[in-house]
Amino acid sequence: GEAVVPVANCDVKEYNSNPKEQLPFKEYVEYWREYIRNGYRSSRGCLYLKDWHLSRAFPELDVYTTPVYFSSDWLNEYWDEVAVDDYRFVYMGPKG
């Protein structure tokens, strides 16, 4: 809850991208609860947690594993080898 996360405001454009602010994760979760309660509206705009490097911030946690179907993906293997970033390409669709 105390982790600070990057949050983009999707309702604002600056230089062809959305400006970001840093928020405590628990504040972002409360924003979303309020956003949903208010019919998906907020005076703060539509905030989106973007580019949070969760596994870099908490390396001691086993945050995710690559599904077996994607384990031989050349890009994931490259990122594992160079070990300079934590981006991975994972399947987020329905189980089954």
Backbone as XML, in Angstrom:
<?xml version="1.0"?>
<chain id="A" units="angstrom">
  <residue number="1" name="GLY">
    <atom name="N" x="0.781" y="-1.196" z="0.000"/>
    <atom name="CA" x="0.000" y="0.000" z="0.000"/>
    <atom name="C" x="0.827" y="1.267" z="0.000"/>
  </residue>
  <residue number="2" name="GLU">
    <atom name="N" x="2.028" y="1.210" z="0.568"/>
    <atom name="CA" x="2.876" y="2.401" z="0.648"/>
    <atom name="C" x="3.744" y="2.582" z="-0.593"/>
  </residue>
  <residue number="3" name="ALA">
    <atom name="N" x="3.774" y="1.604" z="-1.470"/>
    <atom name="CA" x="4.591" y="1.726" z="-2.688"/>
    <atom name="C" x="4.111" y="2.918" z="-3.505"/>
  </residue>
  <residue number="4" name="VAL">
    <atom name="N" x="5.051" y="3.663" z="-4.053"/>
    <atom name="CA" x="4.713" y="4.811" z="-4.892"/>
    <atom name="C" x="4.681" y="4.332" z="-6.336"/>
  </residue>
  <residue number="5" name="VAL">
    <atom name="N" x="3.586" y="4.669" z="-7.044"/>
    <atom name="CA" x="3.382" y="4.173" z="-8.399"/>
    <atom name="C" x="3.176" y="5.323" z="-9.376"/>
  </residue>
  <residue number="6" name="PRO">
    <atom name="N" x="3.558" y="5.126" z="-10.666"/>
    <atom name="CA" x="3.336" y="6.158" z="-11.678"/>
    <atom name="C" x="1.914" y="6.065" z="-12.223"/>
  </residue>
  <residue number="7" name="VAL">
    <atom name="N" x="1.219" y="7.188" z="-12.210"/>
    <atom name="CA" x="-0.173" y="7.225" z="-12.635"/>
    <atom name="C" x="-0.326" y="8.277" z="-13.725"/>
  </residue>
  <residue number="8" name="ALA">
    <atom name="N" x="-0.870" y="7.861" z="-14.862"/>
    <atom name="CA" x="-1.092" y="8.773" z="-15.985"/>
    <atom name="C" x="-2.535" y="9.264" z="-15.956"/>
  </residue>
  <residue number="9" name="ASN">
    <atom name="N" x="-2.720" y="10.532" z="-16.312"/>
    <atom name="CA" x="-4.063" y="11.086" z="-16.445"/>
    <atom name="C" x="-4.461" y="10.975" z="-17.909"/>
  </residue>
  <residue number="10" name="CYS">
    <atom name="N" x="-5.373" y="10.054" z="-18.205"/>
    <atom name="CA" x="-5.760" y="9.766" z="-19.587"/>
    <atom name="C" x="-6.612" y="10.868" z="-20.209"/>
  </residue>
  <residue number="11" name="ASP">
    <atom name="N" x="-7.102" y="11.794" z="-19.399"/>
    <atom name="CA" x="-7.930" y="12.879" z="-19.919"/>
    <atom name="C" x="-7.117" y="14.108" z="-20.327"/>
  </residue>
  <residue number="12" name="VAL">
    <atom name="N" x="-5.808" y="14.062" z="-20.149"/>
    <atom name="CA" x="-4.950" y="15.208" z="-20.457"/>
    <atom name="C" x="-3.852" y="14.767" z="-21.417"/>
  </residue>
  <residue number="13" name="LYS">
    <atom name="N" x="-3.575" y="15.587" z="-22.412"/>
    <atom name="CA" x="-2.483" y="15.313" z="-23.366"/>
    <atom name="C" x="-1.426" y="16.391" z="-23.222"/>
  </residue>
  <residue number="14" name="GLU">
    <atom name="N" x="-0.172" y="15.978" z="-23.119"/>
    <atom name="CA" x="0.975" y="16.877" z="-23.135"/>
    <atom name="C" x="2.015" y="16.277" z="-24.076"/>
  </residue>
  <residue number="15" name="TYR">
    <atom name="N" x="2.315" y="16.989" z="-25.137"/>
    <atom name="CA" x="3.317" y="16.528" z="-26.107"/>
    <atom name="C" x="3.005" y="15.117" z="-26.593"/>
  </residue>
  <residue number="16" name="ASN">
    <atom name="N" x="1.764" y="14.871" z="-26.934"/>
    <atom name="CA" x="1.305" y="13.599" z="-27.492"/>
    <atom name="C" x="1.392" y="12.428" z="-26.501"/>
  </residue>
  <residue number="17" name="SER">
    <atom name="N" x="1.385" y="12.722" z="-25.207"/>
    <atom name="CA" x="1.310" y="11.665" z="-24.205"/>
    <atom name="C" x="0.544" y="12.192" z="-22.999"/>
  </residue>
  <residue number="18" name="ASN">
    <atom name="N" x="0.330" y="11.325" z="-22.036"/>
    <atom name="CA" x="-0.418" y="11.699" z="-20.839"/>
    <atom name="C" x="0.549" y="12.037" z="-19.712"/>
  </residue>
  <residue number="19" name="PRO">
    <atom name="N" x="0.313" y="13.144" z="-19.016"/>
    <atom name="CA" x="1.201" y="13.480" z="-17.897"/>
    <atom name="C" x="1.036" y="12.460" z="-16.773"/>
  </residue>
  <residue number="20" name="LYS">
    <atom name="N" x="2.125" y="12.236" z="-16.043"/>
    <atom name="CA" x="2.112" y="11.280" z="-14.939"/>
    <atom name="C" x="2.359" y="11.999" z="-13.622"/>
  </residue>
  <residue number="21" name="GLU">
    <atom name="N" x="1.827" y="11.401" z="-12.582"/>
    <atom name="CA" x="2.122" y="11.826" z="-11.232"/>
    <atom name="C" x="2.462" y="10.581" z="-10.420"/>
  </residue>
  <residue number="22" name="GLN">
    <atom name="N" x="3.101" y="10.764" z="-9.297"/>
    <atom name="CA" x="3.445" y="9.652" z="-8.425"/>
    <atom name="C" x="2.466" y="9.640" z="-7.255"/>
  </residue>
  <residue number="23" name="LEU">
    <atom name="N" x="1.844" y="8.487" z="-7.027"/>
    <atom name="CA" x="0.881" y="8.346" z="-5.938"/>
    <atom name="C" x="1.204" y="7.103" z="-5.118"/>
  </residue>
  <residue number="24" name="PRO">
    <atom name="N" x="0.914" y="7.112" z="-3.819"/>
    <atom name="CA" x="0.972" y="5.856" z="-3.064"/>
    <atom name="C" x="-0.069" y="4.895" z="-3.645"/>
  </residue>
  <residue number="25" name="PHE">
    <atom name="N" x="0.285" y="3.635" z="-3.756"/>
    <atom name="CA" x="-0.609" y="2.647" z="-4.352"/>
    <atom name="C" x="-1.969" y="2.634" z="-3.659"/>
  </residue>
  <residue number="26" name="LYS">
    <atom name="N" x="-1.967" y="2.729" z="-2.323"/>
    <atom name="CA" x="-3.253" y="2.691" z="-1.612"/>
    <atom name="C" x="-4.133" y="3.880" z="-1.984"/>
  </residue>
  <residue number="27" name="GLU">
    <atom name="N" x="-3.550" y="5.035" z="-2.286"/>
    <atom name="CA" x="-4.337" y="6.187" z="-2.735"/>
    <atom name="C" x="-4.913" y="5.928" z="-4.124"/>
  </residue>
  <residue number="28" name="TYR">
    <atom name="N" x="-4.128" y="5.259" z="-4.990"/>
    <atom name="CA" x="-4.628" y="4.926" z="-6.321"/>
    <atom name="C" x="-5.799" y="3.944" z="-6.232"/>
  </residue>
  <residue number="29" name="VAL">
    <atom name="N" x="-5.696" y="2.952" z="-5.358"/>
    <atom name="CA" x="-6.791" y="1.986" z="-5.188"/>
    <atom name="C" x="-8.043" y="2.697" z="-4.675"/>
  </residue>
  <residue number="30" name="GLU">
    <atom name="N" x="-7.883" y="3.603" z="-3.736"/>
    <atom name="CA" x="-9.042" y="4.352" z="-3.230"/>
    <atom name="C" x="-9.650" y="5.216" z="-4.334"/>
  </residue>
  <residue number="31" name="TYR">
    <atom name="N" x="-8.792" y="5.811" z="-5.185"/>
    <atom name="CA" x="-9.293" y="6.572" z="-6.332"/>
    <atom name="C" x="-10.199" y="5.688" z="-7.186"/>
  </residue>
  <residue number="32" name="TRP">
    <atom name="N" x="-9.758" y="4.457" z="-7.494"/>
    <atom name="CA" x="-10.553" y="3.574" z="-8.352"/>
    <atom name="C" x="-11.858" y="3.163" z="-7.693"/>
  </residue>
  <residue number="33" name="ARG">
    <atom name="N" x="-11.832" y="2.931" z="-6.394"/>
    <atom name="CA" x="-13.087" y="2.589" z="-5.696"/>
    <atom name="C" x="-14.085" y="3.745" z="-5.822"/>
  </residue>
  <residue number="34" name="GLU">
    <atom name="N" x="-13.600" y="4.958" z="-5.594"/>
    <atom name="CA" x="-14.456" y="6.132" z="-5.717"/>
    <atom name="C" x="-14.903" y="6.342" z="-7.164"/>
  </residue>
  <residue number="35" name="TYR">
    <atom name="N" x="-13.998" y="6.135" z="-8.107"/>
    <atom name="CA" x="-14.299" y="6.279" z="-9.534"/>
    <atom name="C" x="-15.452" y="5.346" z="-9.933"/>
  </residue>
  <residue number="36" name="ILE">
    <atom name="N" x="-15.418" y="4.126" z="-9.481"/>
    <atom name="CA" x="-16.468" y="3.143" z="-9.781"/>
    <atom name="C" x="-17.768" y="3.543" z="-9.099"/>
  </residue>
  <residue number="37" name="ARG">
    <atom name="N" x="-17.689" y="3.928" z="-7.812"/>
    <atom name="CA" x="-18.902" y="4.350" z="-7.084"/>
    <atom name="C" x="-19.583" y="5.540" z="-7.746"/>
  </residue>
  <residue number="38" name="ASN">
    <atom name="N" x="-18.791" y="6.414" z="-8.378"/>
    <atom name="CA" x="-19.334" y="7.617" z="-9.017"/>
    <atom name="C" x="-19.681" y="7.392" z="-10.486"/>
  </residue>
  <residue number="39" name="GLY">
    <atom name="N" x="-19.924" y="6.162" z="-10.869"/>
    <atom name="CA" x="-20.327" y="5.871" z="-12.245"/>
    <atom name="C" x="-19.210" y="6.100" z="-13.244"/>
  </residue>
  <residue number="40" name="TYR">
    <atom name="N" x="-17.976" y="5.791" z="-12.848"/>
    <atom name="CA" x="-16.795" y="5.924" z="-13.712"/>
    <atom name="C" x="-16.550" y="7.377" z="-14.106"/>
  </residue>
  <residue number="41" name="ARG">
    <atom name="N" x="-16.690" y="8.250" z="-13.108"/>
    <atom name="CA" x="-16.395" y="9.675" z="-13.278"/>
    <atom name="C" x="-15.625" y="10.158" z="-12.060"/>
  </residue>
  <residue number="42" name="SER">
    <atom name="N" x="-14.741" y="11.130" z="-12.301"/>
    <atom name="CA" x="-13.992" y="11.733" z="-11.210"/>
    <atom name="C" x="-13.541" y="13.126" z="-11.618"/>
  </residue>
  <residue number="43" name="SER">
    <atom name="N" x="-13.506" y="14.016" z="-10.656"/>
    <atom name="CA" x="-12.980" y="15.354" z="-10.930"/>
    <atom name="C" x="-11.488" y="15.303" z="-11.225"/>
  </residue>
  <residue number="44" name="ARG">
    <atom name="N" x="-10.839" y="14.209" z="-10.868"/>
    <atom name="CA" x="-9.403" y="14.036" z="-11.140"/>
    <atom name="C" x="-9.154" y="13.499" z="-12.547"/>
  </residue>
  <residue number="45" name="GLY">
    <atom name="N" x="-10.204" y="13.116" z="-13.252"/>
    <atom name="CA" x="-10.051" y="12.520" z="-14.576"/>
    <atom name="C" x="-9.916" y="11.019" z="-14.480"/>
  </residue>
  <residue number="46" name="CYS">
    <atom name="N" x="-9.563" y="10.410" z="-15.604"/>
    <atom name="CA" x="-9.371" y="8.961" z="-15.654"/>
    <atom name="C" x="-7.892" y="8.680" z="-15.423"/>
  </residue>
  <residue number="47" name="LEU">
    <atom name="N" x="-7.560" y="8.161" z="-14.241"/>
    <atom name="CA" x="-6.174" y="7.867" z="-13.891"/>
    <atom name="C" x="-5.862" y="6.407" z="-14.192"/>
  </residue>
  <residue number="48" name="TYR">
    <atom name="N" x="-4.682" y="6.188" z="-14.732"/>
    <atom name="CA" x="-4.264" y="4.858" z="-15.191"/>
    <atom name="C" x="-2.880" y="4.553" z="-14.637"/>
  </residue>
  <residue number="49" name="LEU">
    <atom name="N" x="-2.763" y="3.463" z="-13.877"/>
    <atom name="CA" x="-1.468" y="3.053" z="-13.359"/>
    <atom name="C" x="-0.653" y="2.524" z="-14.532"/>
  </residue>
  <residue number="50" name="LYS">
    <atom name="N" x="0.406" y="3.242" z="-14.903"/>
    <atom name="CA" x="1.133" y="2.943" z="-16.147"/>
    <atom name="C" x="2.626" y="2.799" z="-15.892"/>
  </residue>
  <residue number="51" name="ASP">
    <atom name="N" x="3.180" y="1.718" z="-16.387"/>
    <atom name="CA" x="4.627" y="1.469" z="-16.345"/>
    <atom name="C" x="5.181" y="1.314" z="-14.930"/>
  </residue>
  <residue number="52" name="TRP">
    <atom name="N" x="4.410" y="0.691" z="-14.055"/>
    <atom name="CA" x="4.922" y="0.399" z="-12.709"/>
    <atom name="C" x="5.795" y="-0.836" z="-12.805"/>
  </residue>
  <residue number="53" name="HIS">
    <atom name="N" x="7.016" y="-0.733" z="-12.378"/>
    <atom name="CA" x="7.962" y="-1.846" z="-12.407"/>
    <atom name="C" x="7.863" y="-2.626" z="-11.096"/>
  </residue>
  <residue number="54" name="LEU">
    <atom name="N" x="6.772" y="-3.351" z="-10.939"/>
    <atom name="CA" x="6.480" y="-4.074" z="-9.710"/>
    <atom name="C" x="7.591" y="-5.042" z="-9.324"/>
  </residue>
  <residue number="55" name="SER">
    <atom name="N" x="8.050" y="-5.843" z="-10.265"/>
    <atom name="CA" x="9.073" y="-6.837" z="-9.909"/>
    <atom name="C" x="10.420" y="-6.188" z="-9.629"/>
  </residue>
  <residue number="56" name="ARG">
    <atom name="N" x="10.680" y="-5.023" z="-10.195"/>
    <atom name="CA" x="11.915" y="-4.299" z="-9.870"/>
    <atom name="C" x="11.810" y="-3.676" z="-8.476"/>
  </residue>
  <residue number="57" name="ALA">
    <atom name="N" x="10.630" y="-3.166" z="-8.140"/>
    <atom name="CA" x="10.429" y="-2.542" z="-6.839"/>
    <atom name="C" x="10.448" y="-3.559" z="-5.700"/>
  </residue>
  <residue number="58" name="PHE">
    <atom name="N" x="9.997" y="-4.778" z="-5.980"/>
    <atom name="CA" x="9.925" y="-5.822" z="-4.963"/>
    <atom name="C" x="10.560" y="-7.122" z="-5.487"/>
  </residue>
  <residue number="59" name="PRO">
    <atom name="N" x="11.885" y="-7.126" z="-5.663"/>
    <atom name="CA" x="12.538" y="-8.296" z="-6.258"/>
    <atom name="C" x="12.407" y="-9.570" z="-5.417"/>
  </residue>
  <residue number="60" name="GLU">
    <atom name="N" x="12.115" y="-9.421" z="-4.135"/>
    <atom name="CA" x="11.987" y="-10.595" z="-3.275"/>
    <atom name="C" x="10.668" y="-11.336" z="-3.490"/>
  </residue>
  <residue number="61" name="LEU">
    <atom name="N" x="9.723" y="-10.708" z="-4.166"/>
    <atom name="CA" x="8.426" y="-11.332" z="-4.427"/>
    <atom name="C" x="8.444" y="-12.061" z="-5.765"/>
  </residue>
  <residue number="62" name="ASP">
    <atom name="N" x="7.798" y="-13.201" z="-5.805"/>
    <atom name="CA" x="7.625" y="-13.916" z="-7.065"/>
    <atom name="C" x="6.320" y="-13.417" z="-7.671"/>
  </residue>
  <residue number="63" name="VAL">
    <atom name="N" x="6.392" y="-12.286" z="-8.380"/>
    <atom name="CA" x="5.198" y="-11.588" z="-8.849"/>
    <atom name="C" x="4.468" y="-12.370" z="-9.917"/>
  </residue>
  <residue number="64" name="TYR">
    <atom name="N" x="5.186" y="-12.934" z="-10.848"/>
    <atom name="CA" x="4.546" y="-13.702" z="-11.914"/>
    <atom name="C" x="5.559" y="-14.660" z="-12.525"/>
  </residue>
  <residue number="65" name="THR">
    <atom name="N" x="5.019" y="-15.614" z="-13.260"/>
    <atom name="CA" x="5.859" y="-16.506" z="-14.055"/>
    <atom name="C" x="5.312" y="-16.480" z="-15.471"/>
  </residue>
  <residue number="66" name="THR">
    <atom name="N" x="6.190" y="-16.716" z="-16.406"/>
    <atom name="CA" x="5.778" y="-16.731" z="-17.800"/>
    <atom name="C" x="5.060" y="-18.039" z="-18.089"/>
  </residue>
  <residue number="67" name="PRO">
    <atom name="N" x="3.844" y="-17.994" z="-18.666"/>
    <atom name="CA" x="3.141" y="-19.230" z="-19.003"/>
    <atom name="C" x="3.986" y="-20.100" z="-19.934"/>
  </residue>
  <residue number="68" name="VAL">
    <atom name="N" x="3.843" y="-21.411" z="-19.800"/>
    <atom name="CA" x="4.654" y="-22.351" z="-20.562"/>
    <atom name="C" x="4.564" y="-22.094" z="-22.067"/>
  </residue>
  <residue number="69" name="TYR">
    <atom name="N" x="3.409" y="-21.666" z="-22.552"/>
    <atom name="CA" x="3.228" y="-21.437" z="-23.983"/>
    <atom name="C" x="4.059" y="-20.278" z="-24.499"/>
  </residue>
  <residue number="70" name="PHE">
    <atom name="N" x="4.472" y="-19.380" z="-23.604"/>
    <atom name="CA" x="5.264" y="-18.226" z="-24.000"/>
    <atom name="C" x="6.690" y="-18.277" z="-23.463"/>
  </residue>
  <residue number="71" name="SER">
    <atom name="N" x="7.055" y="-19.355" z="-22.792"/>
    <atom name="CA" x="8.360" y="-19.411" z="-22.132"/>
    <atom name="C" x="9.530" y="-19.376" z="-23.098"/>
  </residue>
  <residue number="72" name="SER">
    <atom name="N" x="9.341" y="-19.758" z="-24.349"/>
    <atom name="CA" x="10.444" y="-19.712" z="-25.302"/>
    <atom name="C" x="10.387" y="-18.465" z="-26.175"/>
  </residue>
  <residue number="73" name="ASP">
    <atom name="N" x="9.610" y="-17.483" z="-25.762"/>
    <atom name="CA" x="9.511" y="-16.242" z="-26.516"/>
    <atom name="C" x="10.880" y="-15.568" z="-26.564"/>
  </residue>
  <residue number="74" name="TRP">
    <atom name="N" x="11.359" y="-15.265" z="-27.745"/>
    <atom name="CA" x="12.713" y="-14.729" z="-27.901"/>
    <atom name="C" x="12.895" y="-13.391" z="-27.189"/>
  </residue>
  <residue number="75" name="LEU">
    <atom name="N" x="11.852" y="-12.565" z="-27.136"/>
    <atom name="CA" x="12.004" y="-11.268" z="-26.494"/>
    <atom name="C" x="12.113" y="-11.420" z="-24.975"/>
  </residue>
  <residue number="76" name="ASN">
    <atom name="N" x="11.307" y="-12.315" z="-24.397"/>
    <atom name="CA" x="11.450" y="-12.574" z="-22.969"/>
    <atom name="C" x="12.823" y="-13.145" z="-22.659"/>
  </residue>
  <residue number="77" name="GLU">
    <atom name="N" x="13.328" y="-14.029" z="-23.500"/>
    <atom name="CA" x="14.658" y="-14.589" z="-23.277"/>
    <atom name="C" x="15.725" y="-13.503" z="-23.353"/>
  </residue>
  <residue number="78" name="TYR">
    <atom name="N" x="15.572" y="-12.580" z="-24.280"/>
    <atom name="CA" x="16.510" y="-11.471" z="-24.391"/>
    <atom name="C" x="16.506" y="-10.632" z="-23.108"/>
  </residue>
  <residue number="79" name="TRP">
    <atom name="N" x="15.312" y="-10.260" z="-22.639"/>
    <atom name="CA" x="15.239" y="-9.436" z="-21.418"/>
    <atom name="C" x="15.790" y="-10.192" z="-20.221"/>
  </residue>
  <residue number="80" name="ASP">
    <atom name="N" x="15.569" y="-11.498" z="-20.142"/>
    <atom name="CA" x="16.145" y="-12.279" z="-19.049"/>
    <atom name="C" x="17.664" y="-12.256" z="-19.109"/>
  </residue>
  <residue number="81" name="GLU">
    <atom name="N" x="18.216" y="-12.327" z="-20.317"/>
    <atom name="CA" x="19.670" y="-12.367" z="-20.493"/>
    <atom name="C" x="20.332" y="-11.042" z="-20.159"/>
  </residue>
  <residue number="82" name="VAL">
    <atom name="N" x="19.794" y="-9.939" z="-20.631"/>
    <atom name="CA" x="20.433" y="-8.640" z="-20.399"/>
    <atom name="C" x="20.134" y="-8.096" z="-19.002"/>
  </residue>
  <residue number="83" name="ALA">
    <atom name="N" x="19.057" y="-8.530" z="-18.383"/>
    <atom name="CA" x="18.709" y="-8.191" z="-17.005"/>
    <atom name="C" x="18.757" y="-6.694" z="-16.717"/>
  </residue>
  <residue number="84" name="VAL">
    <atom name="N" x="18.306" y="-5.888" z="-17.671"/>
    <atom name="CA" x="18.275" y="-4.448" z="-17.442"/>
    <atom name="C" x="16.852" y="-3.923" z="-17.288"/>
  </residue>
  <residue number="85" name="ASP">
    <atom name="N" x="15.877" y="-4.768" z="-17.511"/>
    <atom name="CA" x="14.504" y="-4.318" z="-17.372"/>
    <atom name="C" x="13.647" y="-5.482" z="-16.934"/>
  </residue>
  <residue number="86" name="ASP">
    <atom name="N" x="12.450" y="-5.179" z="-16.484"/>
    <atom name="CA" x="11.567" y="-6.233" z="-15.997"/>
    <atom name="C" x="10.321" y="-6.398" z="-16.851"/>
  </residue>
  <residue number="87" name="TYR">
    <atom name="N" x="10.292" y="-5.790" z="-18.031"/>
    <atom name="CA" x="9.134" y="-5.964" z="-18.909"/>
    <atom name="C" x="9.073" y="-7.398" z="-19.407"/>
  </residue>
  <residue number="88" name="ARG">
    <atom name="N" x="7.870" y="-7.935" z="-19.419"/>
    <atom name="CA" x="7.640" y="-9.265" z="-19.956"/>
    <atom name="C" x="6.340" y="-9.223" z="-20.733"/>
  </residue>
  <residue number="89" name="PHE">
    <atom name="N" x="6.231" y="-10.123" z="-21.679"/>
    <atom name="CA" x="5.018" y="-10.248" z="-22.466"/>
    <atom name="C" x="4.298" y="-11.481" z="-21.976"/>
  </residue>
  <residue number="90" name="VAL">
    <atom name="N" x="3.129" y="-11.283" z="-21.373"/>
    <atom name="CA" x="2.392" y="-12.396" z="-20.798"/>
    <atom name="C" x="0.970" y="-12.393" z="-21.335"/>
  </residue>
  <residue number="91" name="TYR">
    <atom name="N" x="0.392" y="-13.549" z="-21.343"/>
    <atom name="CA" x="-0.991" y="-13.722" z="-21.761"/>
    <atom name="C" x="-1.904" y="-13.356" z="-20.597"/>
  </residue>
  <residue number="92" name="MET">
    <atom name="N" x="-2.862" y="-12.457" z="-20.832"/>
    <atom name="CA" x="-3.748" y="-12.018" z="-19.773"/>
    <atom name="C" x="-5.202" y="-12.379" z="-20.076"/>
  </residue>
  <residue number="93" name="GLY">
    <atom name="N" x="-5.436" y="-13.295" z="-20.995"/>
    <atom name="CA" x="-6.783" y="-13.659" z="-21.381"/>
    <atom name="C" x="-7.417" y="-14.638" z="-20.414"/>
  </residue>
  <residue number="94" name="PRO">
    <atom name="N" x="-8.620" y="-15.112" z="-20.737"/>
    <atom name="CA" x="-9.325" y="-16.048" z="-19.854"/>
    <atom name="C" x="-8.620" y="-17.390" z="-19.798"/>
  </residue>
  <residue number="95" name="LYS">
    <atom name="N" x="-8.745" y="-18.027" z="-18.647"/>
    <atom name="CA" x="-8.162" y="-19.359" z="-18.475"/>
    <atom name="C" x="-9.016" y="-20.370" z="-19.215"/>
  </residue>
  <residue number="96" name="GLY">
    <atom name="N" x="-8.355" y="-21.446" z="-19.631"/>
    <atom name="CA" x="-9.164" y="-22.458" z="-20.273"/>
    <atom name="C" x="-8.480" y="-23.066" z="-21.343"/>
  </residue>
</chain>
